[in-house]
């Protein structure tokens, strides 16, 4: 709650999210089943669960990009934005 996330909305785990430089919630990764091809499963005797690395990396880079864009965008509560920089 302290970072701006509603705990009731975090209904899947692990929840991968990004925070901005002020420690506030920016975005989270979709649940694994909603990202086509991300989750790997093999049911040959023992179940193995893993991730397709290239897809996981793409998703993590997208979250990072969102967080960096959020930090680059001045907000009304940012005193330096009112001062022009």
PDB file of N, CA, C and O in Angstrom:
ATOM      1  N   UNK A   1       0.814  -1.202   0.000  1.00  0.00           N
ATOM      2  CA  UNK A   1       0.000   0.000   0.000  1.00  0.00           C
ATOM      3  C   UNK A   1       0.856   1.264   0.000  1.00  0.00           C
ATOM      4  O   UNK A   1       0.474   2.277  -0.586  1.00  0.00           O
ATOM      5  N   UNK A   2       2.012   1.202   0.657  1.00  0.00           N
ATOM      6  CA  UNK A   2       2.847   2.395   0.766  1.00  0.00           C
ATOM      7  C   UNK A   2       3.364   2.895  -0.565  1.00  0.00           C
ATOM      8  O   UNK A   2       3.681   4.077  -0.695  1.00  0.00           O
ATOM      9  N   UNK A   3       3.457   2.021  -1.561  1.00  0.00           N
ATOM     10  CA  UNK A   3       3.981   2.442  -2.863  1.00  0.00           C
ATOM     11  C   UNK A   3       2.867   2.760  -3.852  1.00  0.00           C
ATOM     12  O   UNK A   3       3.141   3.108  -5.000  1.00  0.00           O
ATOM     13  N   UNK A   4       1.601   2.644  -3.414  1.00  0.00           N
ATOM     14  CA  UNK A   4       0.493   2.995  -4.282  1.00  0.00           C
ATOM     15  C   UNK A   4      -0.168   1.826  -4.984  1.00  0.00           C
ATOM     16  O   UNK A   4      -0.873   2.024  -5.973  1.00  0.00           O
ATOM     17  N   UNK A   5       0.043   0.607  -4.494  1.00  0.00           N
ATOM     18  CA  UNK A   5      -0.576  -0.571  -5.088  1.00  0.00           C
ATOM     19  C   UNK A   5      -1.686  -1.051  -4.169  1.00  0.00           C
ATOM     20  O   UNK A   5      -1.492  -1.159  -2.959  1.00  0.00           O
ATOM     21  N   UNK A   6      -2.834  -1.337  -4.734  1.00  0.00           N
ATOM     22  CA  UNK A   6      -3.933  -1.910  -3.980  1.00  0.00           C
ATOM     23  C   UNK A   6      -3.651  -3.396  -3.802  1.00  0.00           C
ATOM     24  O   UNK A   6      -3.664  -4.132  -4.789  1.00  0.00           O
ATOM     25  N   UNK A   7      -3.394  -3.867  -2.577  1.00  0.00           N
ATOM     26  CA  UNK A   7      -3.048  -5.275  -2.376  1.00  0.00           C
ATOM     27  C   UNK A   7      -4.130  -6.239  -2.871  1.00  0.00           C
ATOM     28  O   UNK A   7      -3.819  -7.358  -3.278  1.00  0.00           O
ATOM     29  N   UNK A   8      -5.380  -5.822  -2.838  1.00  0.00           N
ATOM     30  CA  UNK A   8      -6.469  -6.688  -3.310  1.00  0.00           C
ATOM     31  C   UNK A   8      -6.399  -6.891  -4.821  1.00  0.00           C
ATOM     32  O   UNK A   8      -6.885  -7.897  -5.337  1.00  0.00           O
ATOM     33  N   UNK A   9      -5.797  -5.940  -5.527  1.00  0.00           N
ATOM     34  CA  UNK A   9      -5.680  -6.051  -6.984  1.00  0.00           C
ATOM     35  C   UNK A   9      -4.519  -6.940  -7.393  1.00  0.00           C
ATOM     36  O   UNK A   9      -4.447  -7.380  -8.541  1.00  0.00           O
ATOM     37  N   UNK A  10      -3.615  -7.207  -6.469  1.00  0.00           N
ATOM     38  CA  UNK A  10      -2.463  -8.068  -6.752  1.00  0.00           C
ATOM     39  C   UNK A  10      -2.882  -9.508  -6.487  1.00  0.00           C
ATOM     40  O   UNK A  10      -2.509 -10.102  -5.475  1.00  0.00           O
ATOM     41  N   UNK A  11      -3.662 -10.057  -7.412  1.00  0.00           N
ATOM     42  CA  UNK A  11      -4.231 -11.379  -7.183  1.00  0.00           C
ATOM     43  C   UNK A  11      -3.470 -12.499  -7.883  1.00  0.00           C
ATOM     44  O   UNK A  11      -4.018 -13.582  -8.082  1.00  0.00           O
ATOM     45  N   UNK A  12      -2.235 -12.260  -8.253  1.00  0.00           N
ATOM     46  CA  UNK A  12      -1.390 -13.314  -8.798  1.00  0.00           C
ATOM     47  C   UNK A  12       0.040 -13.086  -8.328  1.00  0.00           C
ATOM     48  O   UNK A  12       0.474 -11.953  -8.125  1.00  0.00           O
ATOM     49  N   UNK A  13       0.752 -14.180  -8.164  1.00  0.00           N
ATOM     50  CA  UNK A  13       2.107 -14.113  -7.628  1.00  0.00           C
ATOM     51  C   UNK A  13       3.038 -14.960  -8.469  1.00  0.00           C
ATOM     52  O   UNK A  13       2.591 -15.969  -9.015  1.00  0.00           O
ATOM     53  N   UNK A  14       4.282 -14.617  -8.602  1.00  0.00           N
ATOM     54  CA  UNK A  14       4.838 -13.367  -8.108  1.00  0.00           C
ATOM     55  C   UNK A  14       4.385 -12.203  -8.972  1.00  0.00           C
ATOM     56  O   UNK A  14       4.224 -12.341 -10.185  1.00  0.00           O
ATOM     57  N   UNK A  15       4.188 -11.090  -8.357  1.00  0.00           N
ATOM     58  CA  UNK A  15       3.804  -9.864  -9.051  1.00  0.00           C
ATOM     59  C   UNK A  15       5.084  -9.072  -9.307  1.00  0.00           C
ATOM     60  O   UNK A  15       5.752  -8.628  -8.373  1.00  0.00           O
ATOM     61  N   UNK A  16       5.410  -8.904 -10.571  1.00  0.00           N
ATOM     62  CA  UNK A  16       6.604  -8.133 -10.942  1.00  0.00           C
ATOM     63  C   UNK A  16       6.148  -6.724 -11.279  1.00  0.00           C
ATOM     64  O   UNK A  16       5.353  -6.520 -12.197  1.00  0.00           O
ATOM     65  N   UNK A  17       6.661  -5.745 -10.521  1.00  0.00           N
ATOM     66  CA  UNK A  17       6.250  -4.365 -10.754  1.00  0.00           C
ATOM     67  C   UNK A  17       7.465  -3.460 -10.722  1.00  0.00           C
ATOM     68  O   UNK A  17       8.537  -3.846 -10.255  1.00  0.00           O
ATOM     69  N   UNK A  18       7.280  -2.245 -11.228  1.00  0.00           N
ATOM     70  CA  UNK A  18       8.339  -1.253 -11.207  1.00  0.00           C
ATOM     71  C   UNK A  18       7.865  -0.028 -10.433  1.00  0.00           C
ATOM     72  O   UNK A  18       6.684   0.320 -10.421  1.00  0.00           O
ATOM     73  N   UNK A  19       8.835   0.603  -9.793  1.00  0.00           N
ATOM     74  CA  UNK A  19       8.599   1.830  -9.051  1.00  0.00           C
ATOM     75  C   UNK A  19       9.409   2.940  -9.698  1.00  0.00           C
ATOM     76  O   UNK A  19      10.422   2.685 -10.350  1.00  0.00           O
ATOM     77  N   UNK A  20       8.960   4.167  -9.513  1.00  0.00           N
ATOM     78  CA  UNK A  20       9.737   5.287 -10.036  1.00  0.00           C
ATOM     79  C   UNK A  20      10.842   5.652  -9.050  1.00  0.00           C
ATOM     80  O   UNK A  20      11.009   4.988  -8.027  1.00  0.00           O
ATOM     81  N   UNK A  21      11.584   6.689  -9.350  1.00  0.00           N
ATOM     82  CA  UNK A  21      12.715   7.072  -8.499  1.00  0.00           C
ATOM     83  C   UNK A  21      12.274   7.562  -7.122  1.00  0.00           C
ATOM     84  O   UNK A  21      13.095   7.664  -6.210  1.00  0.00           O
ATOM     85  N   UNK A  22      10.983   7.865  -6.961  1.00  0.00           N
ATOM     86  CA  UNK A  22      10.445   8.288  -5.659  1.00  0.00           C
ATOM     87  C   UNK A  22       9.877   7.109  -4.879  1.00  0.00           C
ATOM     88  O   UNK A  22       9.359   7.275  -3.775  1.00  0.00           O
ATOM     89  N   UNK A  23       9.980   5.911  -5.465  1.00  0.00           N
ATOM     90  CA  UNK A  23       9.472   4.718  -4.794  1.00  0.00           C
ATOM     91  C   UNK A  23       7.982   4.519  -4.943  1.00  0.00           C
ATOM     92  O   UNK A  23       7.376   3.785  -4.162  1.00  0.00           O
ATOM     93  N   UNK A  24       7.374   5.163  -5.939  1.00  0.00           N
ATOM     94  CA  UNK A  24       5.937   5.026  -6.161  1.00  0.00           C
ATOM     95  C   UNK A  24       5.667   4.068  -7.311  1.00  0.00           C
ATOM     96  O   UNK A  24       6.425   4.008  -8.279  1.00  0.00           O
ATOM     97  N   UNK A  25       4.574   3.319  -7.188  1.00  0.00           N
ATOM     98  CA  UNK A  25       4.181   2.340  -8.194  1.00  0.00           C
ATOM     99  C   UNK A  25       3.987   2.991  -9.556  1.00  0.00           C
ATOM    100  O   UNK A  25       3.385   4.060  -9.660  1.00  0.00           O
ATOM    101  N   UNK A  26       4.499   2.343 -10.600  1.00  0.00           N
ATOM    102  CA  UNK A  26       4.334   2.827 -11.962  1.00  0.00           C
ATOM    103  C   UNK A  26       3.522   1.833 -12.792  1.00  0.00           C
ATOM    104  O   UNK A  26       2.533   2.209 -13.421  1.00  0.00           O
ATOM    105  N   UNK A  27       3.942   0.563 -12.792  1.00  0.00           N
ATOM    106  CA  UNK A  27       3.274  -0.442 -13.613  1.00  0.00           C
ATOM    107  C   UNK A  27       3.662  -1.830 -13.132  1.00  0.00           C
ATOM    108  O   UNK A  27       4.571  -1.991 -12.318  1.00  0.00           O
ATOM    109  N   UNK A  28       2.957  -2.833 -13.648  1.00  0.00           N
ATOM    110  CA  UNK A  28       3.324  -4.213 -13.341  1.00  0.00           C
ATOM    111  C   UNK A  28       3.215  -5.065 -14.600  1.00  0.00           C
ATOM    112  O   UNK A  28       2.535  -4.706 -15.561  1.00  0.00           O
ATOM    113  N   UNK A  29       3.891  -6.185 -14.568  1.00  0.00           N
ATOM    114  CA  UNK A  29       3.861  -7.118 -15.679  1.00  0.00           C
ATOM    115  C   UNK A  29       2.549  -7.891 -15.651  1.00  0.00           C
ATOM    116  O   UNK A  29       2.043  -8.228 -14.581  1.00  0.00           O
ATOM    117  N   UNK A  30       2.006  -8.167 -16.821  1.00  0.00           N
ATOM    118  CA  UNK A  30       0.788  -8.967 -16.898  1.00  0.00           C
ATOM    119  C   UNK A  30       1.029 -10.337 -16.292  1.00  0.00           C
ATOM    120  O   UNK A  30       2.168 -10.790 -16.186  1.00  0.00           O
ATOM    121  N   UNK A  31      -0.059 -10.996 -15.894  1.00  0.00           N
ATOM    122  CA  UNK A  31       0.096 -12.354 -15.373  1.00  0.00           C
ATOM    123  C   UNK A  31       0.685 -13.231 -16.473  1.00  0.00           C
ATOM    124  O   UNK A  31       0.422 -13.012 -17.655  1.00  0.00           O
ATOM    125  N   UNK A  32       1.465 -14.201 -16.090  1.00  0.00           N
ATOM    126  CA  UNK A  32       2.231 -15.011 -17.038  1.00  0.00           C
ATOM    127  C   UNK A  32       1.353 -15.643 -18.112  1.00  0.00           C
ATOM    128  O   UNK A  32       1.748 -15.720 -19.276  1.00  0.00           O
ATOM    129  N   UNK A  33       0.174 -16.091 -17.728  1.00  0.00           N
ATOM    130  CA  UNK A  33      -0.705 -16.754 -18.692  1.00  0.00           C
ATOM    131  C   UNK A  33      -1.250 -15.797 -19.744  1.00  0.00           C
ATOM    132  O   UNK A  33      -1.759 -16.237 -20.774  1.00  0.00           O
ATOM    133  N   UNK A  34      -1.150 -14.495 -19.497  1.00  0.00           N
ATOM    134  CA  UNK A  34      -1.634 -13.488 -20.449  1.00  0.00           C
ATOM    135  C   UNK A  34      -0.560 -13.023 -21.429  1.00  0.00           C
ATOM    136  O   UNK A  34      -0.844 -12.225 -22.323  1.00  0.00           O
ATOM    137  N   UNK A  35       0.669 -13.512 -21.270  1.00  0.00           N
ATOM    138  CA  UNK A  35       1.760 -13.152 -22.174  1.00  0.00           C
ATOM    139  C   UNK A  35       2.049 -14.381 -23.040  1.00  0.00           C
ATOM    140  O   UNK A  35       2.660 -15.339 -22.565  1.00  0.00           O
ATOM    141  N   UNK A  36       1.618 -14.363 -24.305  1.00  0.00           N
ATOM    142  CA  UNK A  36       1.769 -15.542 -25.160  1.00  0.00           C
ATOM    143  C   UNK A  36       3.218 -16.033 -25.250  1.00  0.00           C
ATOM    144  O   UNK A  36       4.132 -15.267 -25.556  1.00  0.00           O
ATOM    145  N   UNK A  37       3.403 -17.326 -24.978  1.00  0.00           N
ATOM    146  CA  UNK A  37       4.708 -17.948 -25.116  1.00  0.00           C
ATOM    147  C   UNK A  37       5.657 -17.754 -23.953  1.00  0.00           C
ATOM    148  O   UNK A  37       6.752 -18.318 -23.966  1.00  0.00           O
ATOM    149  N   UNK A  38       5.283 -16.978 -22.943  1.00  0.00           N
ATOM    150  CA  UNK A  38       6.201 -16.687 -21.847  1.00  0.00           C
ATOM    151  C   UNK A  38       6.472 -17.909 -20.975  1.00  0.00           C
ATOM    152  O   UNK A  38       7.626 -18.257 -20.726  1.00  0.00           O
ATOM    153  N   UNK A  39       5.425 -18.545 -20.521  1.00  0.00           N
ATOM    154  CA  UNK A  39       5.602 -19.646 -19.580  1.00  0.00           C
ATOM    155  C   UNK A  39       5.830 -20.951 -20.320  1.00  0.00           C
ATOM    156  O   UNK A  39       5.065 -21.318 -21.212  1.00  0.00           O
ATOM    157  N   UNK A  40       6.896 -21.648 -19.938  1.00  0.00           N
ATOM    158  CA  UNK A  40       7.217 -22.941 -20.526  1.00  0.00           C
ATOM    159  C   UNK A  40       6.794 -24.034 -19.553  1.00  0.00           C
ATOM    160  O   UNK A  40       6.965 -23.900 -18.342  1.00  0.00           O
ATOM    161  N   UNK A  41       6.240 -25.114 -20.094  1.00  0.00           N
ATOM    162  CA  UNK A  41       5.864 -26.251 -19.256  1.00  0.00           C
ATOM    163  C   UNK A  41       6.277 -27.521 -19.968  1.00  0.00           C
ATOM    164  O   UNK A  41       6.109 -27.663 -21.179  1.00  0.00           O
ATOM    165  N   UNK A  42       6.812 -28.423 -19.204  1.00  0.00           N
ATOM    166  CA  UNK A  42       7.123 -29.743 -19.726  1.00  0.00           C
ATOM    167  C   UNK A  42       6.563 -30.756 -18.738  1.00  0.00           C
ATOM    168  O   UNK A  42       6.877 -30.705 -17.549  1.00  0.00           O
ATOM    169  N   UNK A  43       5.755 -31.654 -19.211  1.00  0.00           N
ATOM    170  CA  UNK A  43       5.144 -32.649 -18.337  1.00  0.00           C
ATOM    171  C   UNK A  43       5.641 -34.042 -18.685  1.00  0.00           C
ATOM    172  O   UNK A  43       4.838 -34.932 -18.966  1.00  0.00           O
ATOM    173  N   UNK A  44       6.937 -34.241 -18.672  1.00  0.00           N
ATOM    174  CA  UNK A  44       7.502 -35.558 -18.978  1.00  0.00           C
ATOM    175  C   UNK A  44       7.988 -36.203 -17.686  1.00  0.00           C
ATOM    176  O   UNK A  44       9.186 -36.231 -17.405  1.00  0.00           O
ATOM    177  N   UNK A  45       7.064 -36.709 -16.922  1.00  0.00           N
ATOM    178  CA  UNK A  45       7.419 -37.312 -15.646  1.00  0.00           C
ATOM    179  C   UNK A  45       7.327 -36.323 -14.512  1.00  0.00           C
ATOM    180  O   UNK A  45       6.550 -36.518 -13.577  1.00  0.00           O
ATOM    181  N   UNK A  46       8.104 -35.268 -14.580  1.00  0.00           N
ATOM    182  CA  UNK A  46       8.065 -34.224 -13.565  1.00  0.00           C
ATOM    183  C   UNK A  46       7.724 -32.903 -14.233  1.00  0.00           C
ATOM    184  O   UNK A  46       8.207 -32.589 -15.321  1.00  0.00           O
ATOM    185  N   UNK A  47       6.889 -32.150 -13.561  1.00  0.00           N
ATOM    186  CA  UNK A  47       6.524 -30.857 -14.143  1.00  0.00           C
ATOM    187  C   UNK A  47       7.656 -29.857 -13.946  1.00  0.00           C
ATOM    188  O   UNK A  47       8.213 -29.732 -12.856  1.00  0.00           O
ATOM    189  N   UNK A  48       7.975 -29.164 -14.998  1.00  0.00           N
ATOM    190  CA  UNK A  48       8.989 -28.109 -14.976  1.00  0.00           C
ATOM    191  C   UNK A  48       8.310 -26.832 -15.419  1.00  0.00           C
ATOM    192  O   UNK A  48       7.572 -26.834 -16.405  1.00  0.00           O
ATOM    193  N   UNK A  49       8.544 -25.754 -14.718  1.00  0.00           N
ATOM    194  CA  UNK A  49       8.001 -24.470 -15.133  1.00  0.00           C
ATOM    195  C   UNK A  49       9.142 -23.490 -15.261  1.00  0.00           C
ATOM    196  O   UNK A  49       9.990 -23.382 -14.375  1.00  0.00           O
ATOM    197  N   UNK A  50       9.154 -22.794 -16.343  1.00  0.00           N
ATOM    198  CA  UNK A  50      10.180 -21.798 -16.580  1.00  0.00           C
ATOM    199  C   UNK A  50       9.651 -20.746 -17.536  1.00  0.00           C
ATOM    200  O   UNK A  50       8.455 -20.697 -17.820  1.00  0.00           O
ATOM    201  N   UNK A  51      10.545 -19.908 -18.028  1.00  0.00           N
ATOM    202  CA  UNK A  51      10.145 -18.824 -18.908  1.00  0.00           C
ATOM    203  C   UNK A  51      11.017 -18.794 -20.144  1.00  0.00           C
ATOM    204  O   UNK A  51      12.204 -19.116 -20.097  1.00  0.00           O
ATOM    205  N   UNK A  52      10.414 -18.406 -21.242  1.00  0.00           N
ATOM    206  CA  UNK A  52      11.149 -18.154 -22.476  1.00  0.00           C
ATOM    207  C   UNK A  52      11.912 -16.852 -22.226  1.00  0.00           C
ATOM    208  O   UNK A  52      11.312 -15.787 -22.084  1.00  0.00           O
ATOM    209  N   UNK A  53      13.223 -16.952 -22.177  1.00  0.00           N
ATOM    210  CA  UNK A  53      14.051 -15.803 -21.764  1.00  0.00           C
ATOM    211  C   UNK A  53      13.874 -14.577 -22.639  1.00  0.00           C
ATOM    212  O   UNK A  53      13.828 -13.459 -22.125  1.00  0.00           O
ATOM    213  N   UNK A  54      13.776 -14.755 -23.932  1.00  0.00           N
ATOM    214  CA  UNK A  54      13.666 -13.581 -24.813  1.00  0.00           C
ATOM    215  C   UNK A  54      12.353 -12.833 -24.569  1.00  0.00           C
ATOM    216  O   UNK A  54      12.313 -11.605 -24.640  1.00  0.00           O
ATOM    217  N   UNK A  55      11.285 -13.574 -24.282  1.00  0.00           N
ATOM    218  CA  UNK A  55       9.992 -12.920 -24.020  1.00  0.00           C
ATOM    219  C   UNK A  55      10.015 -12.251 -22.653  1.00  0.00           C
ATOM    220  O   UNK A  55       9.519 -11.135 -22.500  1.00  0.00           O
ATOM    221  N   UNK A  56      10.587 -12.924 -21.661  1.00  0.00           N
ATOM    222  CA  UNK A  56      10.696 -12.334 -20.331  1.00  0.00           C
ATOM    223  C   UNK A  56      11.527 -11.056 -20.375  1.00  0.00           C
ATOM    224  O   UNK A  56      11.150 -10.049 -19.775  1.00  0.00           O
ATOM    225  N   UNK A  57      12.645 -11.090 -21.076  1.00  0.00           N
ATOM    226  CA  UNK A  57      13.495  -9.910 -21.200  1.00  0.00           C
ATOM    227  C   UNK A  57      12.745  -8.770 -21.879  1.00  0.00           C
ATOM    228  O   UNK A  57      12.854  -7.619 -21.454  1.00  0.00           O
ATOM    229  N   UNK A  58      11.989  -9.075 -22.922  1.00  0.00           N
ATOM    230  CA  UNK A  58      11.185  -8.049 -23.615  1.00  0.00           C
ATOM    231  C   UNK A  58      10.193  -7.406 -22.650  1.00  0.00           C
ATOM    232  O   UNK A  58      10.039  -6.184 -22.644  1.00  0.00           O
ATOM    233  N   UNK A  59       9.523  -8.214 -21.840  1.00  0.00           N
ATOM    234  CA  UNK A  59       8.539  -7.697 -20.887  1.00  0.00           C
ATOM    235  C   UNK A  59       9.205  -6.840 -19.808  1.00  0.00           C
ATOM    236  O   UNK A  59       8.686  -5.787 -19.440  1.00  0.00           O
ATOM    237  N   UNK A  60      10.346  -7.292 -19.308  1.00  0.00           N
ATOM    238  CA  UNK A  60      11.063  -6.530 -18.283  1.00  0.00           C
ATOM    239  C   UNK A  60      11.603  -5.211 -18.841  1.00  0.00           C
ATOM    240  O   UNK A  60      11.578  -4.190 -18.155  1.00  0.00           O
ATOM    241  N   UNK A  61      12.085  -5.232 -20.072  1.00  0.00           N
ATOM    242  CA  UNK A  61      12.565  -3.994 -20.703  1.00  0.00           C
ATOM    243  C   UNK A  61      11.425  -3.005 -20.900  1.00  0.00           C
ATOM    244  O   UNK A  61      11.614  -1.798 -20.755  1.00  0.00           O
ATOM    245  N   UNK A  62      10.240  -3.515 -21.229  1.00  0.00           N
ATOM    246  CA  UNK A  62       9.079  -2.635 -21.399  1.00  0.00           C
ATOM    247  C   UNK A  62       8.721  -1.968 -20.068  1.00  0.00           C
ATOM    248  O   UNK A  62       8.402  -0.779 -20.040  1.00  0.00           O
ATOM    249  N   UNK A  63       8.769  -2.719 -18.973  1.00  0.00           N
ATOM    250  CA  UNK A  63       8.502  -2.135 -17.656  1.00  0.00           C
ATOM    251  C   UNK A  63       9.537  -1.070 -17.313  1.00  0.00           C
ATOM    252  O   UNK A  63       9.196  -0.005 -16.799  1.00  0.00           O
ATOM    253  N   UNK A  64      10.791  -1.361 -17.599  1.00  0.00           N
ATOM    254  CA  UNK A  64      11.862  -0.393 -17.325  1.00  0.00           C
ATOM    255  C   UNK A  64      11.648   0.886 -18.126  1.00  0.00           C
ATOM    256  O   UNK A  64      11.817   1.988 -17.603  1.00  0.00           O
ATOM    257  N   UNK A  65      11.278   0.738 -19.386  1.00  0.00           N
ATOM    258  CA  UNK A  65      11.028   1.894 -20.247  1.00  0.00           C
ATOM    259  C   UNK A  65       9.886   2.752 -19.681  1.00  0.00           C
ATOM    260  O   UNK A  65       9.973   3.980 -19.672  1.00  0.00           O
ATOM    261  N   UNK A  66       8.824   2.101 -19.213  1.00  0.00           N
ATOM    262  CA  UNK A  66       7.695   2.828 -18.629  1.00  0.00           C
ATOM    263  C   UNK A  66       8.146   3.610 -17.393  1.00  0.00           C
ATOM    264  O   UNK A  66       7.773   4.770 -17.217  1.00  0.00           O
ATOM    265  N   UNK A  67       8.947   2.970 -16.542  1.00  0.00           N
ATOM    266  CA  UNK A  67       9.427   3.641 -15.330  1.00  0.00           C
ATOM    267  C   UNK A  67      10.323   4.831 -15.672  1.00  0.00           C
ATOM    268  O   UNK A  67      10.213   5.889 -15.053  1.00  0.00           O
ATOM    269  N   UNK A  68      11.205   4.663 -16.650  1.00  0.00           N
ATOM    270  CA  UNK A  68      12.086   5.765 -17.045  1.00  0.00           C
ATOM    271  C   UNK A  68      11.291   6.915 -17.649  1.00  0.00           C
ATOM    272  O   UNK A  68      11.601   8.080 -17.399  1.00  0.00           O
ATOM    273  N   UNK A  69      10.274   6.603 -18.438  1.00  0.00           N
ATOM    274  CA  UNK A  69       9.428   7.652 -19.013  1.00  0.00           C
ATOM    275  C   UNK A  69       8.666   8.386 -17.913  1.00  0.00           C
ATOM    276  O   UNK A  69       8.496   9.604 -17.974  1.00  0.00           O
ATOM    277  N   UNK A  70       8.214   7.646 -16.916  1.00  0.00           N
ATOM    278  CA  UNK A  70       7.498   8.254 -15.798  1.00  0.00           C
ATOM    279  C   UNK A  70       8.408   9.239 -15.064  1.00  0.00           C
ATOM    280  O   UNK A  70       7.983  10.337 -14.706  1.00  0.00           O
ATOM    281  N   UNK A  71       9.660   8.842 -14.844  1.00  0.00           N
ATOM    282  CA  UNK A  71      10.603   9.735 -14.164  1.00  0.00           C
ATOM    283  C   UNK A  71      10.939  10.959 -15.006  1.00  0.00           C
ATOM    284  O   UNK A  71      11.223  12.026 -14.460  1.00  0.00           O
ATOM    285  N   UNK A  72      10.909  10.818 -16.322  1.00  0.00           N
ATOM    286  CA  UNK A  72      11.263  11.929 -17.207  1.00  0.00           C
ATOM    287  C   UNK A  72      10.111  12.916 -17.375  1.00  0.00           C
ATOM    288  O   UNK A  72      10.320  14.026 -17.865  1.00  0.00           O
ATOM    289  N   UNK A  73       8.898  12.528 -16.975  1.00  0.00           N
ATOM    290  CA  UNK A  73       7.727  13.383 -17.135  1.00  0.00           C
ATOM    291  C   UNK A  73       7.506  14.176 -15.856  1.00  0.00           C
ATOM    292  O   UNK A  73       7.239  13.590 -14.807  1.00  0.00           O
ATOM    293  N   UNK A  74       7.614  15.524 -15.928  1.00  0.00           N
ATOM    294  CA  UNK A  74       7.375  16.330 -14.725  1.00  0.00           C
ATOM    295  C   UNK A  74       5.906  16.246 -14.315  1.00  0.00           C
ATOM    296  O   UNK A  74       5.018  16.183 -15.165  1.00  0.00           O
ATOM    297  N   UNK A  75       5.664  16.247 -13.021  1.00  0.00           N
ATOM    298  CA  UNK A  75       4.296  16.207 -12.516  1.00  0.00           C
ATOM    299  C   UNK A  75       3.964  17.521 -11.836  1.00  0.00           C
ATOM    300  O   UNK A  75       4.848  18.332 -11.561  1.00  0.00           O
ATOM    301  N   UNK A  76       2.686  17.722 -11.569  1.00  0.00           N
ATOM    302  CA  UNK A  76       2.240  18.949 -10.888  1.00  0.00           C
ATOM    303  C   UNK A  76       2.835  19.050  -9.492  1.00  0.00           C
ATOM    304  O   UNK A  76       3.034  20.150  -8.976  1.00  0.00           O
ATOM    305  N   UNK A  77       3.123  17.892  -8.871  1.00  0.00           N
ATOM    306  CA  UNK A  77       3.655  17.910  -7.513  1.00  0.00           C
ATOM    307  C   UNK A  77       5.178  18.071  -7.492  1.00  0.00           C
ATOM    308  O   UNK A  77       5.786  18.128  -6.423  1.00  0.00           O
ATOM    309  N   UNK A  78       5.782  18.141  -8.669  1.00  0.00           N
ATOM    310  CA  UNK A  78       7.246  18.277  -8.775  1.00  0.00           C
ATOM    311  C   UNK A  78       7.609  19.743  -8.738  1.00  0.00           C
ATOM    312  O   UNK A  78       7.312  20.456  -9.697  1.00  0.00           O
ATOM    313  N   UNK A  79       8.242  20.238  -7.672  1.00  0.00           N
ATOM    314  CA  UNK A  79       8.570  21.664  -7.580  1.00  0.00           C
ATOM    315  C   UNK A  79       9.514  22.139  -8.684  1.00  0.00           C
ATOM    316  O   UNK A  79       9.458  23.306  -9.072  1.00  0.00           O
ATOM    317  N   UNK A  80      10.372  21.267  -9.196  1.00  0.00           N
ATOM    318  CA  UNK A  80      11.273  21.695 -10.251  1.00  0.00           C
ATOM    319  C   UNK A  80      10.529  21.926 -11.562  1.00  0.00           C
ATOM    320  O   UNK A  80      10.998  22.686 -12.409  1.00  0.00           O
ATOM    321  N   UNK A  81       9.363  21.275 -11.743  1.00  0.00           N
ATOM    322  CA  UNK A  81       8.573  21.481 -12.965  1.00  0.00           C
ATOM    323  C   UNK A  81       8.021  22.894 -12.985  1.00  0.00           C
ATOM    324  O   UNK A  81       7.978  23.527 -14.039  1.00  0.00           O
ATOM    325  N   UNK A  82       7.596  23.399 -11.822  1.00  0.00           N
ATOM    326  CA  UNK A  82       7.045  24.746 -11.749  1.00  0.00           C
ATOM    327  C   UNK A  82       8.137  25.792 -11.958  1.00  0.00           C
ATOM    328  O   UNK A  82       7.873  26.890 -12.448  1.00  0.00           O
ATOM    329  N   UNK A  83       9.355  25.443 -11.585  1.00  0.00           N
ATOM    330  CA  UNK A  83      10.461  26.377 -11.695  1.00  0.00           C
ATOM    331  C   UNK A  83      11.109  26.322 -13.075  1.00  0.00           C
ATOM    332  O   UNK A  83      12.068  27.042 -13.353  1.00  0.00           O
ATOM    333  N   UNK A  84      10.575  25.464 -13.926  1.00  0.00           N
ATOM    334  CA  UNK A  84      11.115  25.384 -15.268  1.00  0.00           C
ATOM    335  C   UNK A  84      12.292  24.453 -15.404  1.00  0.00           C
ATOM    336  O   UNK A  84      13.067  24.588 -16.351  1.00  0.00           O
ATOM    337  N   UNK A  85      12.460  23.506 -14.488  1.00  0.00           N
ATOM    338  CA  UNK A  85      13.533  22.536 -14.675  1.00  0.00           C
ATOM    339  C   UNK A  85      14.111  22.148 -13.421  1.00  0.00           C
ATOM    340  O   UNK A  85      15.033  21.333 -13.392  1.00  0.00           O
TER     341      UNK A  85
END
